[in-house]
Amino acid sequence: MAGSGTTAATTTTLTEPIASNYYPINSALTVADGRLMATLTPDRAVGGTSLASGELELLLHRRLIGADYPGMENLNETQGAVYDDDNDTAFEPIRRLGPGIVVRARHWLSFGTPSEAPRAYRRAQENAYGGLVTRFSTGGNAHPGQVGSGTSMTPLRQPLPEAVSLLSLEALENGTVLLRLAHKYGVAEGGQAINVSLGQLFSPTFITVGKVDELSLSATRPKSEIRRLHWDTEGVPAGTAGPPTSGGGGGGGGVGPSPDSRFEVELGPLEIRTFALTPAAAEHFGS
């Protein structure tokens, strides 16, 4: 995020010092003084800025009875409206009714030293965007794959490393499981490469991994089939197709042979990788 009052390398004179310093905030807004860092994490995309040293400002919702700039319509959004042909409003033949729209949101404010702050606001982001989902049952015999009354279930054999997030876990055809893992931290946040054993990650009652194939991020095709374009930067002709990307250690997009069934993969800082896990046998969780 650019500093207050700055733009790209131009000589533009700012005539709207507030509006020109507002930015879309979809993850976090931070302010630091070298010793401590304060991070504000919203639960939705909002506008944000820091117009004065040590201050954070968020814009959740705007409601204006009149236009705030020549040529702009007012933003008088209300809880009700009716179509009105006789309305002389230049922009829309609508008559607003009732009180104004109210927006309520939740925010997480965390503090820490520059080295500690990333872990604090990453946890806040997990709470904001990936909170727990509460489920209820009427009791009785649970179907396979469902949690019965008074019981708990997790497909993981052991907790993931603290720096790794489980983004996706989805059952596909023939017992194959789609798995997407992400590294939470960047290099500047102290993130380091970390190894994860896919074969030892899940309980045998969920899946016994017999084969691992790495897919594209969207899981639409094997990673080995992806070709990156090389742009004309240092004498290389533009549009030249590069070699297939590595499949994570094995040919054809596989993670490679794993005699001990560990299927270890490495996640670099802020890296996201997608895998298709094929069971070693037909019996797996939910079959």
HUGI-V349625 format. One line per field, one symbol per residue. phi: phi as a letter, one per 30 degrees, with the letter a starting at -180 (. if undefined). psi: psi as a letter, one per 20 degrees, with the letter a starting at -180 (. if undefined). burial: + if it has 16 or more other ideal C-beta (glycine too) atoms within 10 Angstrom, else -. Layout:
# HUGI-V349625
phi=???
psi=???
burial=???
This chain:
# HUGI-V349625
phi=.ddeicbddbcdcdcbddddccbdccbabbbbbjcbbcbccdcadbcbabdbeicbbccdacbbdbdcaeicddcddbdbabdbddddedcadbcdbidddcccbcbccbbldedceeddddddddddcbddcdbbbdjidddejcdddicbbbdddaddeedcccdbbbdcdhidcdbbcbddccddcidbebcbcddcdcdedcacdcabbdcdedicadddddcddccdcbidediddddeddcjkbdiiddjdbecidhdbccdeidcbbbcccddbddaejd
psi=pqrpjqarmrkpppimhghijqqpojgqpqpqjhgqpppoorjrprqqrniqpjqppqogqpophrqjqpiqqrlmpriqqqpohipjphhpmppqqarqpppprqqppqqrrhhhgghghhhhhhhgilrqppqqqiaapqqpiqprpjrqqpiphrqqqhjpqogqoppaqkiqppppqqphqrgijjpqqqqpohhjhqqhigpophqppprrhikirqhiippqppqngljppqjpprqqqqjkirqkjrirqnhjkhmpqpprpjqpqpqoopqhrhprpj.
burial=--------------------++--+--+++------+++++++--+++++-----+---------------------------------------+----------++-+-+-+--++++++-++--+----------------------------------+++-----+---+++-+++++++---+-+--+-++++-++---++++-+++++---+--+++-+-----------------++-++++--+++--+---++++-+-+---+++++++----++--
